[in-house]
Amino acid sequence: MAGTVAPKVEPTHGPRPVKPTGDADDPRRVPWLKARPYKNGRTLRVVWWSGVEPCNVLDRVTVKETSKRVTVTLWEGPSSKAQNVACIEIAIQKSTTVKLRKPLGKRKVVDGARIR
């Protein structure tokens, strides 16, 4: 693609915090690496590997809570706002926070992208 410029990616220390954009084209489930509770177990910090924006944006996070487990599913895809953009092929560790309806307690946290 002549005349397109790849977005600048700055080095980071630790996962780069991101928020869902809600604008990805054809989002897909993305597996995450870890989900750690904080704020008295009312919030999870989820970490995963991704690509650069706008080619890989967090569209949404779905959470299903039961008495025994919390299933967290990350959804990613290219931003619908990205037009004629070339993105470098590099892995970036990202993180997002998820608020729970009830404190995590003894419930197990499950990756919804790994459930079929």
PyMOL commands that set and color helices and strands:
alter all, ss='L'
color gray80, all
select helices_A, chain A and resi 112-114
alter helices_A, ss='H'
color red, helices_A
select strands_A, chain A and resi 16-17+28-30+34-38+43-50+57-65+69-77+92-99+108-111
alter strands_A, ss='S'
color yellow, strands_A
deselect
rebuild
show_as cartoon
